[in-house]
Amino acid sequence: MFLLVLAYLGGVLTILSPCILPVLPFVFARSDRPFLRSGLPLLVGMALMFAVVASLAAVGSQWVAQANQIGRWIALVVMALFALALLWPALADRMLSPFQRLGARLSASADAATDAGRGGAGASLLIGVATGLLWAPCAGPILGLILTGAALQGASVGTSGLLLAYALGAATSLALAIWIGGRVFSALKQRLGASEWIRRGLGVAALLAVVAIALGWDTGVLTRLSTVSTARLEQGLLDALPGQQPAAGSAMMAANVPAGAPLPVEGTLPSLAGATGWLNSPPLSAESLRGKVVLVDFWTYSCINCLRALPYVREWEQRYGDHGLVVIGVHAPEFAFERNLGNVQRAVKDLKIDYPVAIDNEFAIWRGFNNRYWPAHYFIDAEGRIRAHHFGEGNYAQSEQIIRQLLRDAGHTLPDEPAQAMAMTAAGPRDGVELQADMRNLKSPETYLGHARAENFASPGGQRRDQAADYALPTTLALNQWALAGRWTVGNEDAQLQRAGGRIAFRFHARDLHLVLAPGEDGKPVRFRVRVDGQVPGAAAGGDVAADGSGTVDEHRLYQLIRQSGDVGERTFEIEFLDPGVQAYAFTFG
């Protein structure tokens, strides 16, 4: 019952999501008609078709996904005709009359609706079914959880019930929108006599929506440009589920079992078809990977935790790639610049990643695994079953033990004895950002500069969202407080410097300090100077800083600014940018 309520609430929140925007013109176009004969059938048709298509997408194979795409194009044709009908009433009469005649033959109720006037319940239901086909790809975290459960456990009445609850939740919020919209339209018609212009305006909006959907803007540009997101609201609902969120800093392993003991079956390898591109390989599929042991590594190239885990992933691929192991890196972006394929290609080359990398810009694979972490490792056996997972850094020896066990179970030969392999993993050389964190001295958390997730901001007056403003440093900073100085524009995920001379200060306690930075929109390099407790860093300079504290931001990535040797204590870090335009995203520590 709790899951049904959760799914319903997730559906209610869908109206705030950008992916609902393209279908709203079709919904509002029925708002000036009787709700029971027009709005209600539309919403019922949407909810039912959404539940059917989402169920098929969750458990079907490639031919079902292809059928869904065909359905989308059929729906687009229907929606385009509907939009044209709003513009030209004569066309509407011709379009609806065949459906009315068909309804009259099928039932007496349809006869009554037809006799009462054109555009009855049957036509609205048909429009709702078509809109449901367009709406089906709209998925947030809660829907991702439901679809993942269906994909892993197979079709069931319970899964369909959850999907229907999600759809009914969205239909509830849309019904409210229809009610409000109907009142607004009625007022306009009474006061301005503008019904004809309203109808034509809705027709134009509907045509634009069809174009947006056909070009993929509904799942691409709209999502990236929208300033309204339901992710945090939905995530809060998901956090109410027991067992969904691990304790901070923990590393979860699905199978904390002795060597050689049977591993549990957690599900099956989800589809990889949602990748928007592939690097180092042609597209891979779950079917083509049967017979291979697969390690799926969710990562993003500016994530320090991912970078510290990466050497182990590379080492496993090199050691076991000729013995039946396939490593797949799934690059799921955290920041907007990580969606840029050129940036990812450059990072893959710089990080010496030779194994296949799936570009998951739309988080389709992420949702298929119901994943929520960077990095996350999933271990799949030769039969395509997920046998273990690990979130975060650490437990590398145990992860390698699982890889070896799955390879043995599949009948593959192993390159060396387990004890030797464990020693190699533990003793491998690490340097730069890949050096493992000094956990004993790590007392500063990852800290975001954009207002969506900013914490512990200490400049007087607080952040001014999405507008250029002058900031100043406070006289003192407490541990883990940070501040800006100079003229900055603080956006959703970053702070952008408007004039040269801007500074960022942070009071931290850690061996390493990193900052995710990017040059200005014009791409020109930005020079900077780093100070620690007011002094040049000297021997404490990070890999991207000279001993005198100088450095340059010339690409979108994580920059290592401080690496202390010897005693580690509280320090005040400060970076001054000598040129304007730099974009600062997040501090991370090690």
Long-range contacts (C-beta under 8 A, 24 or more apart in sequence): 3-162, 4-161, 4-162, 4-165, 5-165, 6-142, 6-237, 6-238, 6-240, 6-241, 7-142, 7-146, 7-162, 7-163, 7-165, 7-166, 7-169, 8-165, 8-166, 8-168, 8-169, 8-172, 9-142, 9-169, 9-237, 10-140, 10-141, 10-142, 10-143, 10-166, 10-169, 10-234, 10-237, 11-165, 11-166, 11-167, 11-168, 11-169, 11-170, 11-171, 11-172, 11-173, 12-169, 12-170, 12-172, 12-173, 13-140, 13-169, 13-173, 13-230, 13-233, 13-234, 14-138, 14-140, 14-166, 14-169, 14-170, 14-173, 14-230, 15-170, 15-173, 15-174, 15-177, 16-228, 16-229, 16-230, 16-233, 17-138, 17-140, 17-228, 17-229, 17-230, 18-222, 18-223, 18-225, 18-226, 18-228, 18-229, 19-137, 19-138, 19-139, 19-218, 19-219, 19-222, 19-223, 20-135, 20-138, 20-170, 21-209, 21-218, 21-222, 21-226, 22-134, 22-209, 22-212, 22-213, 22-217, 22-218, 22-222, 23-131, 23-134, 23-135, 23-209, 24-177, 24-209, 25-83, 25-202, 25-205, 25-206, 25-208, 25-209, 26-79, 26-82, 26-127, 26-131, 26-206, 26-209, 27-131, 27-174, 27-177, 27-178, 27-181, 28-177, 28-178, 28-181, 28-202, 29-82, 29-86, 29-202, 29-203, 29-206, 30-124, 30-127, 30-178, 31-177, 31-178, 31-179, 31-181, 31-182, 31-185, 32-182, 32-185, 32-186, 32-189, 32-195, 32-198, 33-119, 33-124, 35-175, 35-178, 35-179, 35-182, 37-113, 37-116, 37-120, 37-121, 37-124, 38-119, 38-120, 38-121, 38-124, 39-124, 39-175, 39-178, 39-182, 40-121, 40-124, 40-175, 41-121, 41-122, 41-124, 41-125, 41-128, 42-124, 42-125, 42-127, 42-128, 42-131, 43-128, 43-171, 43-174, 43-175, 43-178, 44-125, 44-128, 44-171, 45-124, 45-125, 45-126, 45-127, 45-128, 45-129, 45-130, 45-131, 45-132, 46-128, 46-129, 46-131, 46-132, 46-135, 46-167, 46-170, 46-171, 46-174, 47-128, 47-132, 47-164, 47-167, 47-168, 47-170, 47-171, 48-129, 48-132, 48-164, 48-167, 49-128, 49-129, 49-130, 49-131, 49-132, 49-133, 49-136, 50-132, 50-135, 50-136, 50-163, 50-166, 50-167, 50-170, 51-160, 51-163, 51-164, 51-166, 51-167, 53-132, 53-133, 53-136, 54-136, 54-143, 54-146, 54-147, 54-163, 54-167, 55-150, 55-155, 55-159, 55-160, 55-163, 57-136, 57-147, 58-146, 58-147, 58-148, 58-150, 58-151, 58-155, 58-159, 58-163, 59-150, 59-151, 59-154, 59-155, 62-271, 62-273, 62-285, 65-271, 65-273, 68-133, 68-136, 71-133, 72-133, 72-134, 72-137, 72-213, 74-130, 74-133, 75-130, 75-131, 75-133, 75-134, 76-134, 76-210, 76-213, 76-214, 78-126, 78-127, 78-130, 79-130, 79-131, 79-134, 79-206, 79-209, 79-210, 79-213, 80-207, 80-210, 82-127, 82-130, 82-206, 83-203, 83-204, 83-206, 83-207, 83-209, 83-210, 84-203, 84-207, 85-203, 86-199, 86-200, 86-202, 86-203, 86-206, 87-199, 87-200, 87-203, 87-204, 87-207, 92-118, 92-119, 93-118, 96-123, 99-123, 99-126, 132-167, 134-213, 134-218, 135-170, 137-218, 137-219, 138-218, 139-367, 140-230, 140-231, 140-234, 141-231, 141-234, 141-235, 141-238, 141-367, 142-166, 142-234, 142-237, 142-238, 144-366, 144-367, 144-368, 144-370, 145-238, 145-370, 147-367, 147-368, 148-270, 148-367, 148-368, 148-369, 148-370, 149-370, 151-267, 151-268, 151-270, 151-271, 151-368, 152-266, 152-267, 152-268, 152-270, 152-386, 153-267, 219-362, 220-362, 223-362, 224-336, 224-339, 227-492, 244-372, 245-372, 246-391, 249-392, 250-391, 250-392, 251-390, 251-391, 251-392, 251-393, 251-394, 251-395, 252-389, 252-390, 252-391, 252-392, 253-388, 253-389, 253-390, 253-395, 253-398, 253-399, 254-387, 254-388, 254-389, 254-390, 255-387, 255-388, 255-402, 256-398, 259-401, 259-405, 259-418, 260-405, 263-381, 263-387, 263-388, 263-402, 263-405, 263-406, 264-387, 264-388, 265-385, 265-386, 265-387, 266-385, 266-386, 266-387, 266-388, 266-389, 267-385, 267-386, 268-384, 268-385, 268-386, 269-294, 269-296, 269-380, 269-384, 269-385, 269-386, 270-365, 270-368, 270-369, 271-365, 271-368, 272-328, 272-358, 272-365, 273-364, 274-360, 274-362, 274-364, 274-365, 274-367, 274-368, 275-330, 275-358, 275-359, 275-360, 275-364, 275-365, 276-359, 276-360, 276-361, 276-362, 277-341, 277-358, 277-359, 277-361, 278-356, 278-357, 278-358, 278-359, 279-344, 279-345, 279-348, 279-356, 279-357, 279-359, 280-348, 280-353, 280-354, 280-355, 280-356, 280-357, 281-355, 281-356, 281-357, 284-326, 284-328, 284-356, 284-358, 286-384, 289-326, 289-380, 289-384, 290-382, 290-383, 290-384, 291-382, 291-410, 292-324, 292-325, 292-326, 292-382, 292-410, 293-320, 293-324, 293-325, 293-326, 293-379, 293-380, 293-381, 293-382, 293-403, 293-406, 293-407, 293-410, 293-412, 294-325, 294-326, 294-327, 294-328, 294-379, 294-380, 295-325, 295-326, 295-327, 295-328, 295-377, 295-378, 295-379, 295-380, 295-403, 296-328, 296-330, 296-369, 296-377, 296-378, 296-380, 297-327, 297-328, 297-329, 297-330, 297-375, 297-376, 297-377, 298-330, 298-332, 298-366, 298-369, 298-371, 298-373, 298-374, 298-375, 298-376, 298-377, 298-378, 299-329, 299-330, 299-331, 299-332, 299-374, 299-375, 300-331, 300-332, 300-333, 300-334, 300-338, 300-374, 301-331, 301-338, 301-343, 301-344, 301-347, 301-348, 301-351, 301-557, 301-558, 302-334, 302-335, 302-338, 302-516, 302-556, 302-557, 302-558, 302-585, 302-586, 303-334, 303-374, 303-375, 303-558, 303-588, 304-433, 304-446, 304-514, 304-558, 304-588, 304-589, 304-590, 305-374, 305-375, 305-392, 305-393, 305-588, 306-374, 306-375, 307-351, 307-433, 307-434, 307-558, 308-393, 308-430, 308-433, 308-434, 308-435, 308-436, 308-437, 308-590, 309-375, 309-377, 309-393, 309-396, 310-351, 310-353, 310-434, 311-428, 311-430, 311-434, 312-396, 312-399, 312-400, 312-425, 312-428, 313-377, 314-352, 314-353, 314-354, 314-355, 315-424, 315-425, 315-428, 316-399, 316-400, 316-403, 317-354, 317-355, 319-415, 319-421, 319-424, 320-403, 320-404, 320-407, 320-414, 320-415, 321-355, 323-407, 323-412, 323-413, 323-414, 323-415, 324-382, 324-407, 324-410, 324-412, 325-403, 325-407, 326-355, 326-356, 327-355, 327-356, 328-355, 328-356, 328-357, 328-358, 329-353, 329-355, 329-356, 329-357, 329-358, 330-357, 330-358, 330-360, 330-365, 330-366, 331-357, 331-358, 331-359, 331-360, 332-360, 332-363, 332-365, 332-366, 332-371, 332-374, 333-361, 334-374, 335-493, 335-494, 335-516, 335-585, 336-493, 337-518, 337-556, 338-556, 340-556, 343-555, 343-556, 343-557, 346-555, 347-557, 379-403, 379-406, 380-406, 381-406, 381-409, 381-410, 382-406, 382-409, 382-410, 393-436, 393-437, 396-425, 396-426, 397-422, 397-425, 397-426, 400-425, 432-543, 432-560, 433-514, 433-543, 433-558, 433-560, 433-590, 435-512, 435-590, 436-590, 437-511, 437-512, 437-589, 437-590, 438-510, 438-511, 438-512, 438-568, 438-590, 441-509, 441-510, 441-511, 441-568, 442-509, 442-510, 442-511, 442-589, 442-590, 443-479, 443-480, 443-509, 443-510, 444-479, 444-480, 444-506, 444-508, 444-509, 444-510, 444-513, 444-587, 444-589, 445-480, 445-589, 446-586, 446-587, 446-588, 446-589, 447-480, 447-482, 447-506, 447-586, 447-587, 448-493, 448-585, 448-586, 449-482, 449-490, 449-494, 449-495, 449-504, 449-584, 449-585, 449-586, 449-587, 450-490, 450-491, 450-492, 450-493, 450-494, 450-495, 450-585, 451-490, 451-491, 451-492, 452-492, 452-493, 453-493, 454-490, 456-480, 456-481, 456-482, 457-481, 457-482, 457-483, 458-482, 458-483, 459-483, 459-484, 459-485, 463-490, 464-490, 465-490, 465-491, 466-490, 466-491, 466-492, 468-498, 473-503, 473-505, 477-505, 477-506, 477-507, 477-572, 478-507, 479-507, 479-508, 479-509, 479-570, 480-506, 480-507, 480-508, 480-509, 481-506, 481-507, 482-506, 482-507, 482-587, 493-585, 494-518, 494-583, 494-584, 494-585, 495-583, 495-584, 496-520, 496-581, 496-582, 496-583, 496-584, 497-526, 497-577, 497-580, 497-581, 497-582, 497-583, 497-584, 498-580, 499-580, 500-577, 500-578, 500-579, 500-580, 501-576, 501-577, 501-578, 502-576, 502-577, 502-580, 502-582, 503-574, 503-575, 503-576, 503-577, 504-574, 504-575, 504-584, 505-572, 505-573, 505-574, 506-572, 506-573, 506-574, 506-587, 507-570, 507-571, 507-572, 507-573, 508-570, 508-571, 508-573, 508-587, 508-589, 509-568, 509-569, 509-570, 509-571, 510-568, 510-589, 510-590, 511-563, 511-564, 511-568, 511-589, 511-590, 512-542, 512-560, 512-562, 512-563, 512-564, 512-589, 512-590, 513-542, 513-560, 513-561, 513-562, 513-573, 513-587, 513-589, 514-542, 514-558, 514-559, 514-560, 514-561, 514-587, 514-588, 514-589, 514-590, 515-558, 515-559, 515-561, 515-575, 515-584, 515-585, 515-586, 515-587, 515-588, 516-557, 516-558, 516-559, 516-584, 516-585, 516-586, 516-588, 517-553, 517-556, 517-557, 517-558, 517-559, 517-582, 517-583, 517-584, 517-585, 518-553, 518-555, 518-556, 518-557, 518-582, 518-583, 518-585, 519-553, 519-554, 519-555, 519-556, 519-581, 519-582, 519-583, 520-579, 520-580, 520-581, 520-582, 520-583, 521-581, 522-581, 524-579, 524-581, 525-552, 525-553, 525-554, 525-579, 526-552, 526-553, 526-554, 526-577, 526-578, 526-579, 526-580, 526-581, 526-582, 527-551, 527-552, 527-553, 527-577, 527-578, 527-579, 528-552, 528-553, 528-575, 528-576, 528-577, 528-578, 528-582, 529-575, 529-576, 529-578, 530-561, 530-562, 530-573, 530-574, 530-575, 531-573, 531-574, 531-575, 531-576, 532-562, 532-571, 532-572, 532-573, 532-574, 533-571, 533-572, 534-572, 534-574, 537-562, 539-565, 540-564, 540-565, 553-577, 553-582, 558-588
